[in-house]
């Protein structure tokens, strides 16, 4: 599993849009942990597949840090089965989606801009689908 997660970081660097600059921490956590984070920061008491947390300029962090992407391991595993691909592919789908949120895109409010970019980057990086096309 450790190798899987290391390769995820390399893959995300290659799949990222050209304008993406900075570091991103990717955390694969338990569904329980993601549920607590989702409740605390979004007011939704349920696990979700991926959360993105932008680096806060007020916090003493390296200026190159874009933020963190937190992926729910169990949700990712279930979604991979439902989508008919392996877990590593699902982690890539979720990491790309999370990265776009860190870059300021919001599929709920941007009129399809994020969905189009996510689809283009996903195709280029060999993903069978994207998270926004499933929703």
MDAnalysis code that builds the backbone (N, CA, C; Angstrom):
import MDAnalysis as mda
import numpy as np

u = mda.Universe.empty(405, n_residues=135, atom_resindex=np.repeat(np.arange(135), 3), trajectory=True)
u.add_TopologyAttr("name", ["N", "CA", "C"] * 135)
u.add_TopologyAttr("resid", np.arange(1, 136))
u.add_TopologyAttr("resname", ["UNK", "UNK", "UNK", "UNK", "UNK", "UNK", "UNK", "UNK", "UNK", "UNK", "UNK", "UNK", "UNK", "UNK", "UNK", "UNK", "UNK", "UNK", "UNK", "UNK", "UNK", "UNK", "UNK", "UNK", "UNK", "UNK", "UNK", "UNK", "UNK", "UNK", "UNK", "UNK", "UNK", "UNK", "UNK", "UNK", "UNK", "UNK", "UNK", "UNK", "UNK", "UNK", "UNK", "UNK", "UNK", "UNK", "UNK", "UNK", "UNK", "UNK", "UNK", "UNK", "UNK", "UNK", "UNK", "UNK", "UNK", "UNK", "UNK", "UNK", "UNK", "UNK", "UNK", "UNK", "UNK", "UNK", "UNK", "UNK", "UNK", "UNK", "UNK", "UNK", "UNK", "UNK", "UNK", "UNK", "UNK", "UNK", "UNK", "UNK", "UNK", "UNK", "UNK", "UNK", "UNK", "UNK", "UNK", "UNK", "UNK", "UNK", "UNK", "UNK", "UNK", "UNK", "UNK", "UNK", "UNK", "UNK", "UNK", "UNK", "UNK", "UNK", "UNK", "UNK", "UNK", "UNK", "UNK", "UNK", "UNK", "UNK", "UNK", "UNK", "UNK", "UNK", "UNK", "UNK", "UNK", "UNK", "UNK", "UNK", "UNK", "UNK", "UNK", "UNK", "UNK", "UNK", "UNK", "UNK", "UNK", "UNK", "UNK", "UNK", "UNK", "UNK", "UNK"])
u.atoms.positions = np.array([
    [0.814, -1.198, 0.000],
    [0.000, 0.000, 0.000],
    [0.859, 1.264, 0.000],
    [1.978, 1.226, 0.708],
    [2.854, 2.397, 0.744],
    [3.336, 2.757, -0.658],
    [3.692, 1.772, -1.458],
    [4.134, 2.016, -2.829],
    [3.011, 2.647, -3.638],
    [1.788, 2.154, -3.441],
    [0.615, 2.705, -4.118],
    [0.483, 4.194, -3.813],
    [0.651, 4.579, -2.556],
    [0.486, 5.972, -2.178],
    [1.626, 6.837, -2.709],
    [2.858, 6.319, -2.723],
    [3.973, 7.082, -3.286],
    [3.757, 7.337, -4.770],
    [3.299, 6.318, -5.477],
    [3.077, 6.491, -6.910],
    [1.931, 7.460, -7.178],
    [0.999, 7.585, -6.252],
    [-0.102, 8.540, -6.386],
    [0.439, 9.966, -6.452],
    [1.391, 10.287, -5.618],
    [1.989, 11.628, -5.641],
    [2.684, 11.930, -6.959],
    [3.442, 10.964, -7.452],
    [4.115, 11.160, -8.756],
    [3.087, 11.337, -9.868],
    [2.053, 10.505, -9.830],
    [1.016, 10.593, -10.855],
    [0.328, 11.959, -10.816],
    [-0.001, 12.430, -9.620],
    [-0.705, 13.705, -9.485],
    [0.148, 14.859, -10.009],
    [1.438, 14.814, -9.774],
    [2.327, 15.853, -10.319],
    [2.250, 15.892, -11.841],
    [2.213, 14.740, -12.461],
    [2.166, 14.675, -13.929],
    [0.784, 15.060, -14.464],
    [-0.266, 14.724, -13.742],
    [-1.631, 14.981, -14.208],
    [-2.089, 16.409, -13.946],
    [-1.436, 17.102, -13.046],
    [-1.861, 18.439, -12.629],
    [-1.848, 19.424, -13.794],
    [-2.740, 20.402, -13.748],
    [-2.696, 21.437, -14.787],
    [-1.390, 22.221, -14.699],
    [-0.974, 22.776, -15.817],
    [0.307, 23.474, -15.896],
    [0.417, 24.602, -14.878],
    [-0.694, 25.238, -14.549],
    [-0.629, 26.381, -13.625],
    [-0.481, 25.982, -12.160],
    [-0.582, 24.697, -11.857],
    [-0.484, 24.226, -10.473],
    [0.953, 24.371, -9.986],
    [1.125, 25.126, -8.944],
    [2.440, 25.338, -8.360],
    [2.329, 25.146, -6.854],
    [3.262, 24.406, -6.291],
    [3.287, 24.236, -4.853],
    [3.180, 22.781, -4.446],
    [3.174, 22.589, -3.156],
    [3.124, 21.250, -2.584],
    [1.724, 20.928, -2.095],
    [1.399, 19.656, -2.187],
    [0.106, 19.164, -1.721],
    [0.362, 17.923, -0.879],
    [-0.239, 17.862, 0.282],
    [-0.201, 16.651, 1.093],
    [-1.445, 15.846, 0.759],
    [-1.257, 14.566, 0.452],
    [-2.378, 13.677, 0.192],
    [-2.424, 12.672, 1.329],
    [-3.570, 12.619, 2.006],
    [-3.760, 11.728, 3.143],
    [-4.873, 10.751, 2.799],
    [-4.608, 9.469, 2.985],
    [-5.642, 8.458, 2.839],
    [-5.993, 8.039, 4.264],
    [-7.219, 8.347, 4.666],
    [-7.657, 8.163, 6.050],
    [-8.831, 7.192, 6.124],
    [-9.178, 6.823, 7.332],
    [-10.337, 5.964, 7.529],
    [-11.614, 6.737, 7.236],
    [-12.652, 6.029, 6.905],
    [-13.951, 6.668, 6.680],
    [-14.403, 7.412, 7.930],
    [-14.130, 6.832, 9.076],
    [-14.522, 7.464, 10.344],
    [-13.855, 8.832, 10.510],
    [-12.567, 8.896, 10.207],
    [-11.834, 10.157, 10.324],
    [-12.376, 11.191, 9.328],
    [-12.632, 10.758, 8.111],
    [-13.154, 11.672, 7.091],
    [-14.553, 12.141, 7.477],
    [-15.346, 11.261, 8.057],
    [-16.680, 11.658, 8.521],
    [-16.571, 12.762, 9.569],
    [-15.641, 12.620, 10.503],
    [-15.463, 13.657, 11.531],
    [-15.025, 14.983, 10.911],
    [-14.108, 14.914, 9.964],
    [-13.654, 16.139, 9.281],
    [-14.793, 16.773, 8.491],
    [-15.566, 15.954, 7.803],
    [-16.691, 16.450, 7.012],
    [-17.713, 17.137, 7.908],
    [-17.962, 16.562, 9.062],
    [-18.902, 17.153, 10.016],
    [-18.356, 18.477, 10.558],
    [-17.102, 18.465, 10.945],
    [-16.504, 19.661, 11.548],
    [-16.408, 20.831, 10.574],
    [-15.981, 20.562, 9.344],
    [-15.699, 21.657, 8.418],
    [-16.807, 21.942, 7.415],
    [-17.697, 20.972, 7.191],
    [-18.764, 21.191, 6.215],
    [-20.145, 21.037, 6.826],
    [-20.207, 20.609, 8.096],
    [-21.497, 20.429, 8.755],
    [-22.285, 19.244, 8.230],
    [-21.587, 18.266, 7.632],
    [-22.240, 17.079, 7.079],
    [-21.736, 15.868, 7.857],
    [-22.612, 15.282, 8.656],
    [-22.225, 14.158, 9.515],
    [-22.306, 12.841, 8.746],
    [-21.438, 12.693, 7.757],
    [-21.379, 11.481, 6.945],
    [-20.005, 11.439, 6.285],
    [-19.524, 10.247, 5.993],
    [-18.249, 10.199, 5.267],
    [-18.460, 10.692, 3.837],
    [-17.427, 11.199, 3.255],
    [-17.434, 11.599, 1.857],
    [-16.189, 11.001, 1.222],
    [-16.053, 11.099, -0.064],
    [-14.913, 10.463, -0.712],
    [-13.626, 11.266, -0.600],
    [-13.717, 12.580, -0.791],
    [-12.509, 13.407, -0.762],
    [-12.829, 14.790, -0.211],
    [-11.921, 15.302, 0.592],
    [-12.002, 16.661, 1.121],
    [-10.716, 17.387, 0.755],
    [-10.831, 18.666, 0.508],
    [-9.659, 19.495, 0.214],
    [-9.608, 20.636, 1.210],
    [-8.433, 20.865, 1.745],
    [-8.225, 21.934, 2.711],
    [-7.110, 22.836, 2.195],
    [-7.479, 24.047, 1.808],
    [-6.482, 25.000, 1.323],
    [-5.601, 25.446, 2.474],
    [-4.328, 25.693, 2.157],
    [-3.408, 26.209, 3.167],
    [-3.892, 27.594, 3.568],
    [-3.891, 27.843, 4.834],
    [-4.334, 29.122, 5.367],
    [-3.123, 30.035, 5.496],
    [-3.180, 31.169, 4.836],
    [-2.055, 32.108, 4.854],
    [-1.733, 32.590, 6.260],
    [-2.693, 32.517, 7.181],
    [-2.470, 32.980, 8.544],
    [-1.690, 31.963, 9.376],
    [-1.600, 30.734, 8.903],
    [-0.890, 29.707, 9.654],
    [0.579, 29.663, 9.253],
    [1.457, 29.350, 10.200],
    [2.891, 29.305, 9.881],
    [3.251, 28.022, 9.127],
    [3.032, 28.027, 7.805],
    [3.363, 26.887, 6.961],
    [4.248, 27.368, 5.825],
    [4.925, 26.445, 5.189],
    [5.713, 26.865, 4.024],
    [4.814, 27.537, 2.991],
    [5.286, 28.598, 2.383],
    [4.466, 29.336, 1.422],
    [4.173, 28.515, 0.172],
    [4.919, 27.454, -0.051],
    [4.705, 26.642, -1.241],
    [3.574, 25.619, -1.052],
    [3.018, 25.536, 0.141],
    [1.967, 24.551, 0.408],
    [0.619, 25.040, -0.104],
    [0.042, 24.296, -1.061],
    [-1.305, 24.600, -1.555],
    [-2.366, 24.145, -0.562],
    [-2.131, 22.989, 0.044],
    [-3.084, 22.468, 1.001],
    [-3.009, 20.962, 1.112],
    [-4.101, 20.383, 1.638],
    [-4.158, 18.946, 1.847],
    [-5.400, 18.361, 1.200],
    [-5.227, 17.164, 0.685],
    [-6.320, 16.385, 0.133],
    [-6.476, 15.174, 1.042],
    [-7.678, 14.954, 1.547],
    [-7.940, 13.820, 2.431],
    [-8.940, 12.902, 1.735],
    [-8.528, 11.658, 1.523],
    [-9.338, 10.670, 0.819],
    [-9.780, 9.598, 1.799],
    [-11.050, 9.247, 1.772],
    [-11.595, 8.182, 2.625],
    [-11.312, 6.828, 1.977],
    [-10.517, 6.013, 2.642],
    [-10.073, 4.733, 2.081],
    [-11.236, 3.799, 1.770],
    [-12.153, 3.640, 2.704],
    [-13.274, 2.726, 2.495],
    [-14.212, 3.198, 1.396],
    [-14.488, 4.488, 1.376],
    [-15.350, 5.044, 0.329],
    [-14.679, 4.851, -1.025],
    [-13.386, 5.112, -1.089],
    [-12.654, 4.939, -2.350],
    [-12.722, 3.487, -2.821],
    [-12.570, 2.562, -1.900],
    [-12.627, 1.139, -2.262],
    [-14.005, 0.766, -2.812],
    [-15.052, 1.244, -2.152],
    [-16.420, 0.951, -2.607],
    [-16.717, 1.611, -3.954],
    [-16.275, 2.834, -4.130],
    [-16.497, 3.530, -5.400],
    [-15.723, 2.859, -6.530],
    [-14.543, 2.356, -6.243],
    [-13.766, 1.651, -7.268],
    [-14.528, 0.418, -7.740],
    [-15.067, -0.343, -6.799],
    [-15.853, -1.524, -7.173],
    [-17.053, -1.128, -8.016],
    [-17.763, -0.097, -7.583],
    [-18.964, 0.347, -8.308],
    [-18.631, 0.850, -9.712],
    [-17.476, 1.480, -9.854],
    [-17.069, 2.025, -11.159],
    [-16.401, 0.962, -12.038],
    [-16.053, -0.176, -11.455],
    [-15.449, -1.250, -12.230],
    [-13.965, -1.081, -12.500],
    [-13.280, -0.375, -11.623],
    [-11.822, -0.271, -11.767],
    [-11.148, -0.520, -10.422],
    [-9.819, -0.514, -10.412],
    [-9.104, -0.841, -9.180],
    [-8.996, 0.372, -8.259],
    [-8.570, 0.087, -7.037],
    [-8.482, 1.126, -6.013],
    [-7.480, 2.213, -6.384],
    [-6.374, 1.853, -7.005],
    [-5.378, 2.869, -7.369],
    [-5.943, 3.864, -8.379],
    [-6.778, 3.390, -9.285],
    [-7.421, 4.289, -10.246],
    [-8.369, 5.231, -9.518],
    [-9.130, 4.706, -8.578],
    [-10.067, 5.551, -7.819],
    [-9.320, 6.597, -6.999],
    [-8.205, 6.220, -6.397],
    [-7.412, 7.201, -5.650],
    [-6.944, 8.324, -6.563],
    [-6.602, 7.996, -7.797],
    [-6.197, 9.019, -8.765],
    [-7.366, 9.933, -9.128],
    [-8.527, 9.348, -9.354],
    [-9.731, 10.131, -9.655],
    [-9.985, 11.131, -8.524],
    [-9.914, 10.651, -7.288],
    [-10.210, 11.497, -6.133],
    [-9.118, 12.539, -5.896],
    [-7.862, 12.161, -6.086],
    [-6.765, 13.114, -5.887],
    [-6.836, 14.251, -6.903],
    [-7.123, 13.933, -8.146],
    [-7.246, 14.982, -9.166],
    [-8.396, 15.926, -8.822],
    [-9.520, 15.368, -8.426],
    [-10.672, 16.184, -8.046],
    [-10.302, 17.111, -6.877],
    [-9.643, 16.552, -5.872],
    [-9.233, 17.346, -4.719],
    [-8.258, 18.447, -5.089],
    [-7.320, 18.141, -5.977],
    [-6.353, 19.149, -6.405],
    [-7.046, 20.317, -7.102],
    [-8.001, 20.028, -7.937],
    [-8.707, 21.119, -8.622],
    [-9.435, 22.016, -7.630],
    [-9.986, 21.430, -6.573],
    [-10.586, 22.261, -5.529],
    [-9.527, 23.148, -4.864],
    [-8.340, 22.598, -4.611],
    [-7.272, 23.407, -4.012],
    [-6.858, 24.560, -4.921],
    [-7.017, 24.362, -6.218],
    [-6.662, 25.415, -7.174],
    [-7.790, 26.428, -7.368],
    [-8.880, 26.259, -6.608],
    [-9.948, 27.254, -6.630],
    [-11.165, 26.902, -7.457],
    [-11.199, 25.743, -8.068],
    [-12.363, 25.337, -8.869],
    [-13.451, 24.782, -7.956],
    [-14.703, 24.991, -8.358],
    [-15.843, 24.477, -7.581],
    [-16.935, 24.038, -8.543],
    [-17.094, 22.745, -8.694],
    [-18.055, 22.191, -9.656],
    [-19.498, 22.528, -9.321],
    [-19.755, 22.951, -8.092],
    [-21.128, 23.290, -7.700],
    [-21.515, 24.696, -8.122],
    [-20.519, 25.547, -8.410],
    [-20.840, 26.947, -8.687],
    [-20.203, 27.521, -9.953],
    [-19.367, 26.756, -10.640],
    [-18.607, 27.367, -11.736],
    [-19.163, 27.104, -13.137],
    [-20.373, 26.617, -13.230],
    [-20.997, 26.440, -14.535],
    [-20.342, 25.407, -15.435],
    [-19.645, 24.449, -14.852],
    [-19.046, 23.381, -15.635],
    [-17.567, 23.542, -15.943],
    [-16.974, 24.636, -15.509],
    [-15.550, 24.857, -15.783],
    [-14.691, 23.752, -15.186],
    [-14.929, 23.418, -13.914],
    [-14.140, 22.375, -13.266],
    [-14.371, 21.024, -13.939],
    [-15.603, 20.727, -14.268],
    [-15.924, 19.440, -14.903],
    [-15.189, 19.289, -16.232],
    [-15.155, 20.351, -17.027],
    [-14.458, 20.284, -18.317],
    [-12.955, 20.096, -18.131],
    [-12.373, 20.845, -17.198],
    [-10.943, 20.719, -16.939],
    [-10.620, 19.340, -16.378],
    [-11.420, 18.889, -15.451],
    [-11.196, 17.570, -14.850],
    [-11.282, 16.466, -15.910],
    [-12.239, 16.570, -16.804],
    [-12.380, 15.576, -17.876],
    [-11.162, 15.609, -18.804],
    [-10.719, 16.805, -19.175],
    [-9.568, 16.930, -20.068],
    [-8.298, 16.375, -19.420],
    [-8.047, 16.765, -18.174],
    [-6.858, 16.280, -17.477],
    [-6.944, 14.776, -17.230],
    [-8.127, 14.304, -16.882],
    [-8.317, 12.879, -16.641],
    [-8.060, 12.044, -17.883],
    [-8.586, 12.492, -19.013],
    [-8.337, 11.777, -20.277],
    [-6.844, 11.734, -20.588],
    [-6.203, 12.889, -20.450],
    [-4.766, 12.985, -20.737],
    [-3.952, 12.068, -19.812],
    [-4.429, 11.889, -18.583],
    [-3.707, 11.073, -17.598],
    [-4.178, 9.625, -17.574],
    [-5.084, 9.262, -18.471],
    [-5.508, 7.875, -18.586],
    [-6.593, 7.411, -17.644],
    [-7.359, 8.332, -17.079],
    [-8.452, 7.932, -16.189],
    [-9.679, 7.530, -17.002],
    [-10.402, 6.514, -16.551],
    [-11.589, 6.072, -17.279],
    [-12.778, 7.021, -17.112],
    [-12.805, 7.776, -16.026],
    [-13.867, 8.747, -15.775],
    [-13.371, 9.748, -14.746],
    [-14.232, 10.690, -14.393],
    [-13.880, 11.663, -13.363],
    [-15.007, 11.706, -12.342],
    [-14.701, 12.291, -11.211],
    [-15.696, 12.362, -10.155],
    [-16.880, 13.235, -10.562],
    [-16.631, 14.346, -11.218],
    [-17.750, 15.227, -11.584],
    [-18.646, 14.598, -12.642],
    [-18.112, 13.731, -13.489],
    [-18.996, 13.090, -14.485],
    [-19.898, 12.052, -13.842],
    [-19.535, 11.569, -12.671],
    [-20.371, 10.592, -11.956],
    [-21.494, 11.244, -11.168],
    [-21.340, 12.510, -10.860],
    [-22.313, 13.176, -9.965],
    [-23.451, 13.774, -10.733],
])
